[in-house]
Amino acid sequence: MSGKLRLPPLNALRVFHAVVRHASFRQAADELLVTPQAVGQQIKLLEDTLQVTLFERRGRSVEPTEDAILLSHYVGAGFAEFAEGVRRVTKSNYRNRINLNASPYFATRYLMPRLAQFRETVPGADLRLTTMVDTPDFARDDIDVSVQWGYGDWPDLDVSLLVRDPKVICCSPAIGAQIETAADLTRFALLHTVKSKRLWPDILHHLGVAQGDQDGSIGFDDAATMRRATLQGMGIGLVSVIDAEEDLRSGLLVAPLGRDALQTMPKDEVPGFYLLAPRAHLRVKVVAASHRWLLNQTWDSLPDLLSTPLAAIPPHDA
């Protein structure tokens, strides 16, 4: 019996989970409807049981130690599994429901044309689709799986790349007429979405352009707004290939450095759309089936939307 691990009280772990999320004893107490003193007692009990220090006080806030950060990943995953199990067992009408969240761009450009196929592949599933620019809180927002734009850095989730989202440097013809080299890009506002602050620095570095001390960029909430700003001549945008094809064909935008200027970007510097899910959710049959369907799609093949290859579009005279 001496070698058997003694688990700390569940209530102490629950309090710990709240304190980590709020970085405050008082805010954790407000959530749990107890006093800050009661929170402090539970944290002390947990520290005594584990024989480690979990928090250091910083004025009115508390800062988790390295041990606390490590523990929080496992405790958070554990409570997520508890919540999922209770929800699935107690809500019989929820068992066949799949709450799918996706970034607005992925939902409209990639997912919507395939929804009929999804219903054929996963019959009986009650699909609920929502869109969100930011990564959802899976428990709070009642989300089963999500597709989000980024670089794959979601350490606490099951993460799979669905399709990369390479960009084309685009601008209005008037701005394009003033760009002869990559260095000329920094003379204009560099447009981006707020989730892609690293994209322009990576691209400028790839092109051998020094960005300088001044940040001449403008951030937008979503790709659609950034694209409209590019069309209105507010600056130089990074437009997804699908949209770039439409705008270059129509002549509304030009690619001043060429359509293939970014094709040799390192793979880890090219963002993409990733399928995210708490691991506990994948143990539910309907969620696992939906997750498997999303993984098995060939997302980079969109014949209805990409009838003409980008390289086949004739150059536009600026």
C-alpha positions, -999 to +999 in steps of 0.1 A: +000+000+000+030+023+006+035+027-032-001+036-040-005+072-051-027+092-028-049+116-049-057+150-033-094+159-025-115+166-055-128+198-041-092+211-036-085+204-073-117+222-083-107+253-063-072+250-078-087+249-113-106+281-106-076+300-091-054+291-121-080+304-146-086+337-127-051+342-113-069+354-082-082+339-050-110+365-048-123+359-083-121+322-079-141+326-046-168+346-065-171+319-091-174+291-065-196+312-042-173+308-012-150+332+007-114+340-003-104+325+030-120+292+020-102+292-013-069+298+005-076+269+029-082+245-001-051+256-018-030+251+014-046+217+017-036+208-018-001+221-013+003+201+019-010+170+002+013+173-028+042+188-008+048+215-035+042+253-037+016+261-062+012+299-061+033+330-053+015+362-043+019+393-065+000+421-048-037+413-052-031+386-078-013+352-075+011+337-099+012+300-105+046+282-101+060+259-127+045+229-108+011+246-108+012+252-146+021+216-152-007+204-129-032+227-144-030+210-178-040+177-163-066+190-139-082+211-167-084+180-190-098+160-161-126+184-154-134+187-191-139+149-192-161+151-161-183+178-177-185+159-210-195+127-194-222+143-173-235+162-203-237+132-226-253+110-200-279+134-187-290+149-221-303+121-242-313+145-270-277+157-271-262+123-279-265+126-316-258+163-317-225+176-331-217+213-323-192+222-350-175+256-348-154+270-376-137+302-386-160+323-408-137+320-438-133+282-436-171+278-430-181+298-461-153+288-485-146+252-476-173+237-454-206+249-468-202+232-502-197+199-484-225+199-458-247+177-479-220+151-482-215+153-444-252+144-438-248+114-461-216+102-444-228+108-408-265+100-410-286+109-380-262+135-367-279+167-356-253+192-369-251+227-353-227+250-371-214+282-355-186+305-366-161+323-345-128+341-353-112+332-320-106+297-306-138+288-286-139+278-250-151+243-257-168+239-223-183+273-220-194+276-256-207+239-258-185+231-288-175+195-298-149+203-325-136+234-341-117+244-372-095+274-366-068+294-385-033+294-372+000+276-369-010+245-350+000+257-315-029+245-293-010+223-267-040+211-247-061+199-276-060+172-303-048+192-333-047+181-370-039+202-401-067+202-426-054+225-453-027+252-455-037+288-463-009+303-484-012+340-492-007+361-523+006+397-518-021+419-534-029+456-537-048+480-559-035+487-594-026+522-583-004+510-555+010+482-576+023+507-601+046+521-574+061+488-564+092+476-582+110+455-556+101+438-523+116+466-504+089+490-518+063+471-498+072+488-466+064+522-481+027+513-477+004+501-449+007+463-445-028+449-439-033+418-418-058+402-395-053+405-357-046+367-355-017+369-380+007+394-365+036+371-373+027+367-410+040+399-424+073+397-404+078+362-417+071+372-452+094+403-452+122+381-437+116+355-464+118+383-491+150+397-475+133+430-465+142+447-433+110+458-415+126+487-396+116+501-363+082+516-373+053+492-377+032+505-406+006+477-404-031+478-399-050+449-382-085+438-389-108+414-371-112+390-400-099+382-435-130+395-452-126+430-438-089+430-445-097+420-481-122+449-485-095+473-472-071+460-498-097+465-525-103+500-513-066+508-516-058+512-479-026+493-483-011+459-492-030+428-482-022+391-478-051+375-496-059+338-496-054+320-529-092+315-536-100+352-531-068+363-549-078+344-580-111+361-582-097+396-576-067+392-599-090+378-627-113+408-624-085+433-623-095+447-590-062+437-575-027+430-588+001+409-574+030+433-576+058+408-569+041+380-589+016+354-579+043+328-568+064+352-547+056+332-515+055+297-528+089+288-513+080+299-478+090+273-452+060+251-443+061+261-406+056+297-416+026+290-437-006+292-417-035+268-422-069+256-409-066+231-381-091+207-366-092+211-329-110+190-303-106+182-266-094+146-265-123+136-242-148+146-269-134+121-294-147+092-272-182+100-282-193+081-313-210+109-332-182+134-325-155+108-335-174+101-367-176+138-375-140+144-366-130+114-389-151+129-418-134+162-415-099+146-415-107+125-445-118+153-468-094+166-495-097+203-485-072+216-510-093+204-539-122+228-546-132+223-583-163+245-580-144+274-566-111+270-583-120+262-619-089+280-632-055+275-617-039+307-603-009+303-625-031+302-656-045+337-651-029+361-675-009+389-659-028+422-652-012+454-665-010+479-636 
